[in-house]
Amino acid sequence: MLWWMRNCENLDKAVYEGVGRYNIPEIAPVMLDSADFIGFNCAKRCENPGDKGVHFFLPDYQFFRVWTGVELYIPMLQKFKCVCTPDFSLYTDFPFPVQLYNHYRKHWLGRYWQERGITVIPSISWSDESSYAWCFDGEPVGGAVAISSVGTQMDNTSRRLFRQGYEEMMARLQPATIFFHGTIPDWCQGTIVPIPSHQQRLRELR
């Protein structure tokens, strides 16, 4: 089989030395304190991309294609003010190799996009306490970050895991700005800039 017909997991484009036990590609910090975000599913028809940021707080199937077709989307993403890293899911019931793979490719894309002039805001996510050993690897310290609380406030366990992970993020990354998608719990600390979720936008329109 010819090399260009193989699924190379983008290793034909770049291989990064990375950081941590699993060599996660490192993302440089960005200082940004404001942005009007839209979901990636709306990016193609956006008429004023220079004024907008793109987030990936969506079902994974809506953005798998930025991994499988990397070069196809770079020209479009380069037009935006900033772009969050894809929020590939880290569900607690996912096997560890799947969680790690999702974290790795989020960072591979973020690093690759930065090298092509895109202003990248890292989307921070975690699973349970055991994920702290690797889920912050490659994340910048002291810059802007993005997170989402959607789906994390449904029961006591998910609320506890979200709060613990948030506090761990604050201690490790000390973010300058937190772009926050979804409902913001009262206990959240930091300089928070809301990103309205799709449901919140619909309520506002009504």
C-alpha positions as CSV (number, residue, x, y, z in Angstrom):
1,M,0.0,0.0,0.0
2,L,1.3,3.4,-0.9
3,W,2.3,5.6,2.1
4,W,-0.3,8.3,1.2
5,M,-3.1,5.8,1.3
6,R,-2.4,4.7,4.9
7,N,-4.1,6.1,7.9
8,C,-1.1,7.7,9.6
9,E,-3.0,9.4,12.5
10,N,-1.4,12.6,11.1
11,L,2.1,11.5,12.0
12,D,2.9,12.1,8.3
13,K,2.4,15.8,9.0
14,A,4.1,16.3,12.4
15,V,5.6,14.3,15.3
16,Y,6.0,16.3,18.6
17,E,8.4,15.4,21.4
18,G,5.7,16.3,23.9
19,V,5.6,16.5,27.7
20,G,4.7,14.2,30.5
21,R,4.7,10.5,30.7
22,Y,2.8,10.2,27.4
23,N,4.6,12.9,25.4
24,I,1.5,15.1,24.9
25,P,2.1,17.9,22.4
26,E,2.5,21.2,24.3
27,I,0.3,24.3,23.6
28,A,1.8,27.8,24.1
29,P,-0.2,30.2,26.4
30,V,-2.3,32.9,24.9
31,M,-3.5,36.1,26.7
32,L,-7.0,36.9,25.6
33,D,-9.8,38.4,27.8
34,S,-12.7,38.7,25.4
35,A,-14.2,36.8,22.5
36,D,-17.7,36.1,21.0
37,F,-17.7,32.4,20.5
38,I,-19.7,30.3,18.1
39,G,-19.8,26.5,17.7
40,F,-17.7,24.8,15.1
41,N,-21.0,23.6,13.5
42,C,-21.7,27.3,12.6
43,A,-18.2,28.3,11.5
44,K,-18.5,27.6,7.8
45,R,-21.4,30.1,7.4
46,C,-20.0,32.8,9.7
47,E,-20.0,36.1,7.9
48,N,-17.6,38.0,10.2
49,P,-15.0,35.4,11.4
50,G,-12.5,38.0,12.4
51,D,-14.7,39.0,15.3
52,K,-15.5,35.5,16.5
53,G,-14.0,32.6,18.3
54,V,-14.8,29.0,17.6
55,H,-15.5,26.4,20.3
56,F,-16.0,22.6,20.1
57,F,-18.3,22.1,23.0
58,L,-20.5,19.9,20.8
59,P,-21.1,16.2,20.3
60,D,-17.9,14.6,19.1
61,Y,-19.3,13.4,15.8
62,Q,-19.8,17.1,14.7
63,F,-16.0,17.7,14.7
64,F,-14.3,14.4,14.1
65,R,-13.5,15.7,10.7
66,V,-11.0,18.3,11.9
67,W,-8.8,15.3,12.9
68,T,-9.4,13.1,9.8
69,G,-9.2,16.1,7.4
70,V,-6.7,18.4,9.1
71,E,-5.6,20.5,6.1
72,L,-9.2,21.0,4.8
73,Y,-10.2,23.2,7.8
74,I,-7.1,25.2,8.5
75,P,-7.8,28.0,5.9
76,M,-11.3,28.5,7.4
77,L,-10.1,28.4,11.0
78,Q,-7.3,30.9,10.2
79,K,-9.9,33.6,9.6
80,F,-11.2,33.5,13.2
81,K,-10.1,35.6,16.1
82,C,-9.3,32.5,18.1
83,V,-10.1,28.8,18.1
84,C,-10.5,26.4,21.0
85,T,-9.0,23.0,20.9
86,P,-11.5,20.2,20.1
87,D,-13.3,18.9,23.2
88,F,-12.9,15.2,22.5
89,S,-14.8,13.4,25.2
90,L,-13.2,12.1,28.4
91,Y,-16.2,10.2,29.8
92,T,-15.5,8.4,33.1
93,D,-16.7,5.1,31.6
94,F,-14.4,5.4,28.5
95,P,-11.4,3.0,28.7
96,F,-8.2,4.7,29.7
97,P,-6.5,4.3,26.2
98,V,-9.5,6.0,24.6
99,Q,-9.4,8.9,27.0
100,L,-5.6,9.3,26.5
101,Y,-6.0,9.2,22.7
102,N,-8.6,11.9,22.9
103,H,-6.4,14.1,25.0
104,Y,-3.4,13.5,22.7
105,R,-5.2,14.4,19.5
106,K,-6.7,17.5,21.1
107,H,-3.2,18.6,21.8
108,W,-1.7,17.5,18.5
109,L,-4.3,19.7,16.7
110,G,-3.8,22.7,19.0
111,R,-0.1,22.6,18.5
112,Y,-0.4,22.1,14.7
113,W,-2.9,25.0,14.5
114,Q,-0.7,27.3,16.5
115,E,2.2,26.6,14.1
116,R,-0.1,27.8,11.3
117,G,-0.8,31.1,12.9
118,I,-4.1,30.3,14.6
119,T,-4.7,31.8,18.1
120,V,-5.5,28.6,20.1
121,I,-7.4,28.6,23.4
122,P,-7.0,25.2,25.1
123,S,-10.2,23.4,26.1
124,I,-9.5,21.9,29.5
125,S,-11.3,18.7,30.5
126,W,-10.8,15.8,32.8
127,S,-12.4,12.5,33.8
128,D,-12.1,11.4,37.4
129,E,-9.3,11.9,39.9
130,S,-7.1,9.3,38.2
131,S,-7.0,11.5,35.0
132,Y,-5.1,14.2,36.8
133,A,-1.9,12.3,36.2
134,W,-2.1,13.2,32.5
135,C,-5.1,15.3,31.6
136,F,-3.3,18.6,32.3
137,D,-0.1,17.6,30.4
138,G,0.6,20.0,27.5
139,E,-1.7,22.7,28.8
140,P,-0.2,26.2,29.2
141,V,0.2,27.9,32.6
142,G,-1.1,31.4,33.1
143,G,-2.9,31.9,29.8
144,A,-6.5,31.8,28.7
145,V,-8.4,28.5,28.8
146,A,-11.9,27.3,27.9
147,I,-14.1,24.8,29.8
148,S,-17.7,23.5,29.7
149,S,-20.0,22.5,32.5
150,V,-22.7,21.1,30.2
151,G,-23.6,17.6,31.4
152,T,-21.6,17.9,34.6
153,Q,-24.3,19.1,37.0
154,M,-26.8,16.3,36.6
155,D,-26.2,14.4,39.9
156,N,-24.0,14.6,43.0
157,T,-21.2,12.5,41.5
158,S,-20.8,14.5,38.3
159,R,-21.0,17.8,40.3
160,R,-18.3,16.5,42.6
161,L,-16.0,15.4,39.8
162,F,-16.5,18.7,38.0
163,R,-15.7,20.8,41.1
164,Q,-12.6,18.7,42.0
165,G,-11.3,18.9,38.4
166,Y,-12.0,22.7,38.3
167,E,-10.1,23.2,41.5
168,E,-7.2,21.1,40.2
169,M,-7.1,23.1,37.0
170,M,-7.0,26.4,38.9
171,A,-4.1,25.1,41.1
172,R,-2.0,23.6,38.2
173,L,-2.7,26.1,35.4
174,Q,-3.5,29.3,37.2
175,P,-5.4,30.6,34.1
176,A,-5.6,34.3,33.5
177,T,-9.0,34.0,31.8
178,I,-11.6,31.2,31.8
179,F,-14.0,31.2,28.9
180,F,-16.9,29.2,30.4
181,H,-19.5,27.4,28.4
182,G,-22.7,26.5,30.1
183,T,-24.0,27.1,33.6
184,I,-21.4,28.6,36.0
185,P,-21.7,27.2,39.5
186,D,-21.6,29.8,42.3
187,W,-18.4,28.4,43.8
188,C,-16.3,28.9,40.6
189,Q,-13.3,31.2,41.0
190,G,-11.2,33.0,38.5
191,T,-11.7,35.6,35.8
192,I,-14.6,34.1,34.0
193,V,-16.0,35.1,30.6
194,P,-19.3,33.3,29.8
195,I,-19.8,31.4,26.5
196,P,-23.6,30.9,26.3
197,S,-24.6,27.3,25.4
198,H,-26.9,26.5,22.6
199,Q,-29.8,26.0,25.0
200,Q,-29.0,29.4,26.7
201,R,-29.0,31.2,23.4
202,L,-32.4,29.6,22.5
203,R,-33.9,30.8,25.8
204,E,-32.6,34.3,25.2
205,L,-34.2,34.3,21.7
206,R,-37.5,33.3,23.2
